[in-house]
Amino acid sequence: MTGRARPAGADAPPLTERQEERRRRILHASTHLAGRGGFDAVQMREVAEAAGVALGTLYRYFPSKIHLLVATMQDQLQHLHATLARHPPGGADPADRVAETLMRAFRALQREPHLADAMVRALIFADRSVSQEVDAVSRQTTAIILDATGLADPTPQQLSAVRVIEHTWHSTLITWLSGRASIAQVRADIETACRLIDLPAEGPPGGEDAGGAARSPSGAR
């Protein structure tokens, strides 16, 4: 994320250095409480106390627990992105690099299952009022995947594949956290989705043109 963060509200001005430091303390407190006890352990009053801010101040930054936990996930992804920049994934092709990147992210969440559960539950519960924070999570995830591909100028088809991969990653997190998927299944699903990156840059599926009309083999309509 470039530039300074903003408090709640799309039209709010960028945070000052002091406000940014206060926001960092709030996110750190949220991460600590979620890591210790999961979603239910993150209570706004306890977060405010742990961060050393007034409860009213906390609500000015994050109007609800859901806003706070989704922002916590975006913060965790930022840290992951920085780590990946220092230690980029290997792999002979974009699909291998993306799969390695997402499995590294998954293993990091494995080490903090309560935190992972809290953040994912917040994403599931998020309504339209949390769209700004949810969009930030999506943009961060997309940036991580695109960096792993190493593609300087991805095609529309590759960008579409990135969205499918992102959806698959979030879905596998949910199924793993709910006990409905093993680590091996998670890896298989992620690796399968990542292969979409290697598909050739072609037109829309089914031989349709941009207007949706199918073409015959000879090109006639």
ChimeraX attribute file (.defattr): number of C-alpha atoms within 10 A of each C-alpha:
attribute: neighborCount
match mode: 1-to-1
recipient: residues
	/A:1	11
	/A:2	4
	/A:3	7
	/A:4	12
	/A:5	15
	/A:6	17
	/A:7	19
	/A:8	17
	/A:9	14
	/A:10	8
	/A:11	8
	/A:12	10
	/A:13	12
	/A:14	13
	/A:15	16
	/A:16	12
	/A:17	10
	/A:18	9
	/A:19	15
	/A:20	16
	/A:21	12
	/A:22	19
	/A:23	22
	/A:24	15
	/A:25	18
	/A:26	25
	/A:27	21
	/A:28	17
	/A:29	21
	/A:30	30
	/A:31	26
	/A:32	17
	/A:33	22
	/A:34	26
	/A:35	21
	/A:36	15
	/A:37	15
	/A:38	21
	/A:39	23
	/A:40	11
	/A:41	17
	/A:42	24
	/A:43	14
	/A:44	20
	/A:45	15
	/A:46	15
	/A:47	27
	/A:48	20
	/A:49	14
	/A:50	16
	/A:51	20
	/A:52	14
	/A:53	16
	/A:54	12
	/A:55	15
	/A:56	13
	/A:57	13
	/A:58	22
	/A:59	18
	/A:60	12
	/A:61	18
	/A:62	23
	/A:63	18
	/A:64	15
	/A:65	18
	/A:66	24
	/A:67	23
	/A:68	26
	/A:69	27
	/A:70	29
	/A:71	24
	/A:72	26
	/A:73	25
	/A:74	23
	/A:75	20
	/A:76	19
	/A:77	20
	/A:78	18
	/A:79	12
	/A:80	19
	/A:81	22
	/A:82	12
	/A:83	11
	/A:84	17
	/A:85	13
	/A:86	9
	/A:87	9
	/A:88	15
	/A:89	20
	/A:90	13
	/A:91	14
	/A:92	8
	/A:93	14
	/A:94	23
	/A:95	23
	/A:96	19
	/A:97	21
	/A:98	29
	/A:99	27
	/A:100	21
	/A:101	23
	/A:102	23
	/A:103	18
	/A:104	15
	/A:105	17
	/A:106	18
	/A:107	13
	/A:108	14
	/A:109	16
	/A:110	17
	/A:111	11
	/A:112	15
	/A:113	18
	/A:114	21
	/A:115	26
	/A:116	24
	/A:117	23
	/A:118	26
	/A:119	26
	/A:120	20
	/A:121	18
	/A:122	23
	/A:123	22
	/A:124	11
	/A:125	11
	/A:126	17
	/A:127	12
	/A:128	8
	/A:129	13
	/A:130	22
	/A:131	14
	/A:132	15
	/A:133	24
	/A:134	21
	/A:135	13
	/A:136	18
	/A:137	22
	/A:138	16
	/A:139	14
	/A:140	21
	/A:141	23
	/A:142	17
	/A:143	17
	/A:144	22
	/A:145	24
	/A:146	19
	/A:147	19
	/A:148	26
	/A:149	25
	/A:150	13
	/A:151	12
	/A:152	8
	/A:153	9
	/A:154	15
	/A:155	14
	/A:156	13
	/A:157	17
	/A:158	20
	/A:159	15
	/A:160	14
	/A:161	19
	/A:162	24
	/A:163	16
	/A:164	15
	/A:165	27
	/A:166	20
	/A:167	13
	/A:168	18
	/A:169	23
	/A:170	13
	/A:171	16
	/A:172	21
	/A:173	20
	/A:174	18
	/A:175	14
	/A:176	16
	/A:177	18
	/A:178	10
	/A:179	9
	/A:180	10
	/A:181	14
	/A:182	13
	/A:183	15
	/A:184	9
	/A:185	14
	/A:186	20
	/A:187	18
	/A:188	13
	/A:189	17
	/A:190	23
	/A:191	19
	/A:192	14
	/A:193	21
	/A:194	28
	/A:195	17
	/A:196	18
	/A:197	25
	/A:198	14
	/A:199	12
	/A:200	10
	/A:201	12
	/A:202	10
	/A:203	12
	/A:204	13
	/A:205	8
	/A:206	10
	/A:207	15
	/A:208	13
	/A:209	12
	/A:210	9
	/A:211	6
	/A:212	10
	/A:213	11
	/A:214	16
	/A:215	13
	/A:216	10
	/A:217	8
	/A:218	6
	/A:219	8
	/A:220	7
	/A:221	8
